[in-house]
Amino acid sequence: MKDAAARETALDVKRSFIVQAPAGSGKTELLVRRFLKLLEVVKKPEEVLAITFTKKAAAEMRKRVLERLPNSAEIAHRLRIQTIDAFCTALTRQVPVLARFGAQPEIIEDAKPLYKEAAARVFEEFNPATERLLAHLDNNIPLATEQLAKMLESRDRWLRKTGAVPTRAELEATLVSERTRLLKHAQALYPKASEALARGVLTQKGEWTKRSPPPPELVRIPGLREALWALYNMPPAQYDDRQWEALEAILALLKPAVAHLKVLFGERGQADFTEFAHGALEALGSVDDPSDL
């Protein structure tokens, strides 16, 4: 392999690495080898933690690790190879008080009905922001509820960024800055990135097109597809005054919507994965005041 030296370097357990490579290039295999190396230097298997995004990836990694361990039957139950959702859930169960949970809630995988109900409760209250948003949407309450519910579904992306409602000038500056950053990143990977995006090399799901596939050299560039997809999904940098008024209104409604959602979670004894993730962050504490975990 041309990158054999880099793969060996990544097995140095005294150092940290970010590995980027296309699908099918052996990233999981490298992670398995590094996990096994770490097991050799720790006193207990529980000291090594591998986190994945999907259950399928966690199961595949666990299978490969166990196949290479001579004493796999003895320590299989002690290996910590899990999804990030499972990891967060485990943390909140260890210290429910620090996680700001009362009784441990039940995990709900499809919380869309709760997002919609929380959003609906917002529009049952008098709020100047609801009036402004509804005026923009021709008093279409179902549509406004749906838009706010979608914001709740993706609240992990904006929850820590809305301590105070940003001004129009701040939002415009952020949009321009983020668009510039994403474009520079994509162009660093491929100088003609904006041209490639304009040619429609991605599907609406962010995959390479099959009808008119891009040149093989593009497909082989690690991280390019993801960079182009992020750029493709960026909102426009400029809106008209009416659009900004609607945006500012929905931003003002985010906090009360989250408050209603938390009340609903408490009433039902349920929580989604995002809520467990926030609970885990609370349990871990801050940089200045970390918990015993």
C-alpha positions as CSV (number, residue, x, y, z in Angstrom):
1,M,0.0,0.0,0.0
2,K,1.2,3.5,-0.8
3,D,0.0,4.7,2.6
4,A,1.4,1.8,4.6
5,A,3.8,4.1,6.5
6,A,0.9,6.4,7.5
7,R,-1.1,3.4,8.7
8,E,1.7,2.2,10.9
9,T,2.2,5.7,12.3
10,A,-1.5,5.9,13.2
11,L,-0.9,2.8,15.5
12,D,1.3,4.9,17.8
13,V,-1.0,4.9,20.9
14,K,1.0,7.8,22.5
15,R,-0.2,10.1,19.8
16,S,-3.6,11.3,18.5
17,F,-4.7,11.3,14.9
18,I,-7.5,12.3,12.6
19,V,-7.9,9.8,9.8
20,Q,-9.7,10.8,6.5
21,A,-10.1,8.4,3.7
22,P,-12.8,7.3,1.2
23,A,-15.3,4.5,1.9
24,G,-13.8,1.0,1.7
25,S,-10.2,2.2,2.2
26,G,-9.7,0.4,5.5
27,K,-10.5,3.0,8.2
28,T,-12.4,0.4,10.3
29,E,-9.5,-2.0,10.1
30,L,-7.1,0.7,11.2
31,L,-9.4,1.5,14.1
32,V,-9.6,-2.2,15.1
33,R,-5.8,-2.4,15.1
34,R,-5.4,0.7,17.2
35,F,-8.0,-0.6,19.6
36,L,-6.1,-3.9,20.0
37,K,-2.8,-1.9,20.5
38,L,-4.4,0.1,23.3
39,L,-5.7,-3.1,25.0
40,E,-2.1,-4.2,25.3
41,V,-1.1,-1.1,27.4
42,V,-4.0,-0.7,29.7
43,K,-4.7,-2.6,33.0
44,K,-8.4,-3.1,32.3
45,P,-10.3,-3.4,29.0
46,E,-12.8,-0.9,30.2
47,E,-10.2,1.8,30.0
48,V,-10.4,1.8,26.2
49,L,-13.4,3.3,24.6
50,A,-14.4,3.2,20.9
51,I,-17.3,5.3,19.8
52,T,-19.2,4.9,16.5
53,F,-22.2,6.7,14.9
54,T,-24.2,3.5,14.0
55,K,-25.1,0.3,15.7
56,K,-24.0,-1.5,12.6
57,A,-20.5,0.0,12.7
58,A,-20.2,-0.8,16.5
59,A,-21.2,-4.4,15.9
60,E,-18.8,-4.8,13.0
61,M,-15.9,-3.4,15.0
62,R,-16.7,-5.6,18.0
63,K,-16.8,-8.7,15.8
64,R,-13.4,-7.9,14.3
65,V,-11.8,-7.2,17.7
66,L,-13.2,-10.4,19.2
67,E,-11.9,-12.5,16.3
68,R,-8.4,-11.4,17.1
69,L,-8.4,-11.8,20.9
70,P,-7.2,-15.1,22.2
71,N,-9.3,-14.7,25.4
72,S,-12.4,-13.2,23.7
73,A,-14.9,-15.2,25.6
74,E,-13.5,-13.9,28.9
75,I,-13.5,-10.2,28.1
76,A,-16.2,-9.8,25.5
77,H,-18.6,-8.2,28.0
78,R,-15.9,-5.8,29.1
79,L,-15.1,-4.3,25.7
80,R,-16.4,-0.7,25.4
81,I,-17.3,-0.4,21.7
82,Q,-20.6,1.5,21.4
83,T,-22.5,4.2,19.6
84,I,-22.3,7.8,20.7
85,D,-25.9,7.6,21.8
86,A,-25.3,4.5,23.9
87,F,-22.3,6.2,25.5
88,C,-24.3,9.3,26.4
89,T,-27.1,7.2,27.8
90,A,-24.7,5.2,30.0
91,L,-23.2,8.5,31.4
92,T,-26.7,9.8,32.3
93,R,-27.5,6.6,34.0
94,Q,-24.4,6.8,36.2
95,V,-25.2,10.2,37.5
96,P,-28.8,11.2,36.7
97,V,-28.7,14.2,39.1
98,L,-25.7,15.7,37.4
99,A,-27.3,15.0,34.1
100,R,-30.4,17.0,35.4
101,F,-32.7,14.1,34.9
102,G,-35.1,13.0,37.6
103,A,-36.0,9.4,37.1
104,Q,-34.2,7.9,34.2
105,P,-36.3,8.6,31.1
106,E,-37.1,6.1,28.4
107,I,-35.3,6.5,25.1
108,I,-37.7,7.4,22.3
109,E,-36.2,6.9,18.8
110,D,-39.0,8.8,16.9
111,A,-39.7,11.9,18.9
112,K,-41.3,13.8,15.9
113,P,-44.8,13.8,17.5
114,L,-43.4,15.4,20.7
115,Y,-41.5,18.0,18.6
116,K,-44.8,18.9,16.9
117,E,-46.7,19.0,20.2
118,A,-44.1,21.3,21.8
119,A,-44.2,23.6,18.7
120,A,-48.0,23.7,18.8
121,R,-47.9,24.7,22.5
122,V,-45.7,27.7,21.5
123,F,-48.4,29.0,19.1
124,E,-51.1,28.6,21.8
125,E,-49.4,31.4,23.8
126,F,-49.4,35.1,23.1
127,N,-46.0,36.2,21.8
128,P,-45.2,39.0,19.4
129,A,-42.7,36.7,17.7
130,T,-45.5,34.2,16.8
131,E,-47.6,37.0,15.3
132,R,-44.6,38.1,13.1
133,L,-43.9,34.6,12.0
134,L,-47.6,33.8,11.2
135,A,-47.9,37.1,9.3
136,H,-45.0,35.9,7.1
137,L,-46.7,32.5,6.6
138,D,-50.2,33.9,5.9
139,N,-51.4,32.8,9.3
140,N,-50.7,29.1,8.3
141,I,-50.4,27.7,11.8
142,P,-49.8,24.1,10.7
143,L,-46.9,25.2,8.5
144,A,-45.4,27.4,11.2
145,T,-45.7,24.5,13.7
146,E,-44.0,22.2,11.2
147,Q,-41.1,24.6,10.7
148,L,-40.6,25.0,14.4
149,A,-40.8,21.3,15.0
150,K,-38.0,20.7,12.4
151,M,-35.9,23.2,14.4
152,L,-36.5,21.2,17.5
153,E,-35.4,18.0,15.7
154,S,-32.1,19.6,14.9
155,R,-31.7,21.6,18.1
156,D,-28.3,20.0,18.8
157,R,-26.9,22.2,16.0
158,W,-28.1,25.5,17.4
159,L,-28.9,25.0,21.0
160,R,-25.5,26.2,22.4
161,K,-25.4,29.1,19.9
162,T,-28.5,31.0,20.9
163,G,-27.8,32.2,24.4
164,A,-29.0,35.6,23.1
165,V,-30.9,36.1,19.9
166,P,-28.4,37.3,17.4
167,T,-29.0,40.5,15.4
168,R,-29.4,40.6,11.7
169,A,-25.9,42.0,11.3
170,E,-24.4,39.2,13.4
171,L,-26.3,36.6,11.4
172,E,-25.2,38.0,8.0
173,A,-21.6,38.1,9.2
174,T,-21.8,34.5,10.4
175,L,-23.4,33.3,7.1
176,V,-20.7,35.1,5.0
177,S,-17.9,33.8,7.3
178,E,-19.2,30.2,7.2
179,R,-19.7,30.2,3.5
180,T,-16.2,31.5,3.0
181,R,-14.8,28.9,5.3
182,L,-16.5,26.0,3.6
183,L,-15.5,27.3,0.1
184,K,-11.9,27.6,1.2
185,H,-11.9,24.1,2.7
186,A,-13.5,22.6,-0.5
187,Q,-11.0,24.5,-2.7
188,A,-8.1,23.3,-0.7
189,L,-9.2,19.8,-1.5
190,Y,-10.0,20.5,-5.1
191,P,-9.3,24.0,-6.6
192,K,-12.3,23.8,-8.9
193,A,-14.7,22.8,-6.2
194,S,-17.3,25.5,-7.0
195,E,-17.3,24.5,-10.6
196,A,-17.8,20.9,-9.7
197,L,-20.7,21.8,-7.5
198,A,-22.2,23.9,-10.3
199,R,-22.0,20.9,-12.6
200,G,-24.2,18.9,-10.3
201,V,-21.8,16.2,-9.2
202,L,-24.0,15.4,-6.1
203,T,-27.5,14.0,-5.8
204,Q,-30.1,15.6,-3.5
205,K,-29.0,13.1,-0.8
206,G,-25.3,14.2,-1.1
207,E,-24.0,11.1,-3.0
208,W,-22.0,11.2,-6.2
209,T,-24.3,11.2,-9.3
210,K,-24.5,8.0,-11.2
211,R,-26.0,9.3,-14.5
212,S,-23.1,11.7,-15.2
213,P,-20.5,10.6,-12.6
214,P,-17.6,12.9,-11.8
215,P,-14.1,12.0,-12.8
216,P,-12.5,9.2,-10.7
217,E,-9.8,11.6,-9.4
218,L,-12.5,13.7,-7.7
219,V,-14.2,10.6,-6.1
220,R,-10.8,9.5,-4.7
221,I,-10.1,12.8,-2.9
222,P,-10.8,12.2,0.9
223,G,-13.4,14.5,2.3
224,L,-14.3,16.2,-1.0
225,R,-17.8,14.9,-1.2
226,E,-18.6,15.9,2.4
227,A,-17.1,19.4,1.8
228,L,-19.2,19.9,-1.4
229,W,-22.3,18.7,0.4
230,A,-21.8,21.1,3.3
231,L,-21.3,23.9,0.8
232,Y,-24.4,22.8,-1.2
233,N,-26.5,23.0,1.9
234,M,-25.4,26.4,3.0
235,P,-28.3,28.9,3.1
236,P,-27.9,32.0,1.0
237,A,-25.8,34.8,2.5
238,Q,-28.5,37.5,1.9
239,Y,-32.2,37.7,2.6
240,D,-34.7,40.5,2.0
241,D,-36.2,42.4,4.9
242,R,-39.3,40.3,5.1
243,Q,-37.4,37.1,5.2
244,W,-35.1,38.5,8.0
245,E,-38.2,39.4,10.0
246,A,-39.5,35.8,9.8
247,L,-36.0,34.4,10.7
248,E,-35.7,36.7,13.7
249,A,-39.2,35.6,14.8
250,I,-38.4,31.9,14.6
251,L,-35.1,32.5,16.5
252,A,-37.1,34.2,19.3
253,L,-39.4,31.2,19.5
254,L,-36.6,28.6,19.8
255,K,-36.1,28.9,23.6
256,P,-39.8,28.6,24.5
257,A,-40.1,25.7,22.2
258,V,-37.3,23.9,23.9
259,A,-38.8,24.7,27.3
260,H,-42.1,23.1,26.2
261,L,-40.2,20.1,24.8
262,K,-38.5,19.5,28.1
263,V,-41.8,19.7,30.0
264,L,-43.2,17.1,27.5
265,F,-40.3,14.8,28.1
266,G,-40.9,15.1,31.8
267,E,-44.6,14.4,31.5
268,R,-44.0,11.3,29.3
269,G,-40.9,10.0,31.1
270,Q,-39.2,10.0,27.7
271,A,-36.3,11.7,26.0
272,D,-34.7,11.6,22.6
273,F,-31.0,11.0,21.8
274,T,-30.3,14.7,21.7
275,E,-31.6,15.2,25.2
276,F,-29.4,12.3,26.4
277,A,-26.4,13.9,24.7
278,H,-27.1,17.2,26.5
279,G,-27.5,15.3,29.8
280,A,-24.2,13.6,29.3
281,L,-22.5,17.0,28.7
282,E,-24.1,18.2,32.0
283,A,-22.8,15.1,33.8
284,L,-19.3,15.7,32.5
285,G,-19.2,19.3,33.7
286,S,-17.2,22.1,32.2
287,V,-13.5,22.5,31.4
288,D,-13.2,24.7,34.5
289,D,-15.3,22.5,36.7
290,P,-15.3,18.9,35.5
291,S,-17.2,16.2,37.3
292,D,-15.7,13.1,38.8
293,L,-16.6,11.2,35.7
